[in-house]
Amino acid sequence: MPAQPSHNPPAEPLRADARRNRERILDAARETFAARGIDAPMSAVARRAGVGAATLYRHFPTRAALVTAAFAEQLALCAAALDDALADPDPGRGLRVLLEKVCAMQVTDRGFGAAFMAEFPDAFDYEGERDRAEHGLTRLVRRARDTGRLRADFALSDIMLVLLAGTGLAGQPPETALPASRRLLAHLFRSFAPEGAATPLPPPAGLGLRHV
């Protein structure tokens, strides 16, 4: 039997004023989440965007939808970074560059760091994206171990430890957070390397007890 034609009208493109409102909301969300985290009140986002709550919820009915849209570009960059790491002929280098990129985004944008670690199954295919990332990281870690670029007892869960360790730097100014993140990763990768394969550390970060 031939398929019946659909009677559902195609989705209408947003009007110019609606597009502007949407972009203002997304800009405001990124700024608000960066300053206050993804638990910041939705009303704070609406105020920063200069729109009413009804307008905000018309575009983004849930917090999950807003967070996902606000950080879609960063999440896409993370996916691309994983693909680049898998394509690197040196899996140890690929893993390190991948973590440098992700941690740099994590420490310079408090909102993205929280969004990266969160679960929003009602906003996008979280399970599918997580499974894809875990499958890719498992391949990368296995290759790095097999080629002697990681110690034999390095586990996939150690990557989560790296990300969790970096979250404490997210409240620091970028000029402090970025070098601190690089040095933290250098310390960690020294412990991840097979015995005798440690590399020099980058310069110390400008941190003191007043930053704790």
N, C-alpha and C positions, 0 to 999 in steps of 0.2 A: 504494500500500500504506500503510495507517495506521501511524503511528509506534508502535513497541513501547514499552510503559511501562518506565521505568527501575527497575531493581531495587537501585540504590545508595541506601542509607539517607541521609537528610539529615544534614549535619554537626551533631553535638551541641554545644549551647552550652557554654562553659567553666563548670566549677563555680566557686562563689564563691571557694574557696581558690586555684584556678588563675588566676582573674581577678586576684586580689590579687597573686599572684606575678608575673604578667605586667606589671602596672602598676609594681610595685617594680623589676623589671628595667629597664623603660623609663625610670623616673625615675633609676635608678642609671646607666644608659647615658648619658643626657643630661648628668648631672653629670660623669661620668668623661671623656666625649669633650670636654666644654667645658674641662676642666682639662688633659687630656693629649692631645687629638686623637683621631681615629678609629682610629689604630693602637694605642691602648692595649690591653693584654692583656684578653681576654675574662674571664680569671680575676679581674681587678681589678673588672670590672663585677659578676660573681657575688658577690664579697666585699662590695662596697658594698651590693648588694641583699639580702644575708643569705640567699642560696640556694646550693645546690650547682651544680656545673658541669652535671650531668645535667639539672637543672631548667631552667637557662638554655638549653641546646641543644635541649631538648624544645620550648620555645617558639620559639626562633630558631636554626635549624640552622646558619646561616652568619653571619659578621660582616656581610655585605651586607644580610641580612634584618633584623638588629638595627639597623644604622645607618639603613636606610630607614624602619623603624617608628618609631625614636626621633625622626626629623626630618620625619615625614610632615606634621605641622601646618605647620612652617616652609616646606616645599616647596610646600604648598597655598597658603600666603600669597604666595609668590613668583609662582605661577601667577595668583592673583587680582590681584596688583599689575600684572602684565603686561596683563591684561584691562582694568584701570582705565586704564592708560597708553594703550592703543589706543583707548579710548572718549573720552579727553580731546580736546576740539576743538583744543587747542594741543599739537601733537606734541612740541615742544621741552620744554615743561613736563612733559608726560607722561613723557618719557624721563628727565628729571632726577629727578622724584619717584620713579620706579621704581628708579633706581640708588641714591637716598638710602635707600629702604626695604631693598633687598637688602644694601647695604653696611653699614647699621646692624646687621642680623642677623649679617652676616659678622664684624664686629669685636667684637661683644659675646658671641659664642658660637664659640669656636675649633672645636668639633666640627662645627657647622653649616657654617662656612666651608669646611672640608675636604670635607664631604659634598656641598655644592653643586657643588664643582669635580670630584668623583669620578665614576667610571663603575661602576655596579653592574648590569650587564645581567641577572644571575641573580636579582635581587631585585625589579625592576619594569621596566616598558617604558621603559628609558633612551633607546633610539633614538627611540621615538615622542615622548617628552617633549622631548628635545633638538630634534627636527625642528620640533615645535610652537613651541618658544621661539624658535628661529632664524627661523622664518617670521614670527612676530609681530614680532620685533626688526627684521627686514629691512624690513617694512612701516613700522614706526615711524620708523626712521632715514631711509627714503626720503621719507616725508611731512615730516619735520623739515628735511631738506635742501631739498625742493621749496618749502617755505614760508619759507625764509630763516632758520630757527632754528638750523641747523647749517651750518658751513662746507661748501663743495661737495666737499672731499676727505676728509670724515669717512667712515671705513669701519666696517663692522660689527665687525671685529676690534678696533677701538679700545675697544669695550665690555669685551672680555676684558682689555685692558690696565688698564682701570679696576679690575676685580675683582682682578687680580693685584697691582696697586699697593696695594690696601687690605688684603691679607692680612698685611702686616707690622705692622698695628695690632692684630691679634687678640690678642696677648699683653699688651696694655696694659689697665689697669683701665677699666671702662666710662666713668667720669667723664673720663678722658683720651681714650679711643678714639673716643667719639662726636663730640666737637667737632673732633678731629683729622680724622676721616673727612669731616665736613661741609666743613671748610676745604680738604681735599685735593680733594674734588669741585668746590668752587668754583674752585680754581685750574685744574683740568682743563677745566671747562666754559667758563672764560674763553678757553682756547686752542681750544675747539671752536666758539666763536661766530664768526659772520662779523665781519670787521674793523669796529671801532667799536661793537660791540654788547656789550662786556664789562660785567658788573655788579659792584658792590662785593663785597669778600670779607667773610665772617663773621669774628668775633673770632679771634685766634690761639689755638691749642691750647697747653696747658701742657706742652710737650715740651722736653727738653733732651738733651744728649749722654748723660746717664745712662740715658735710655730706649732707647738704640740697642742 
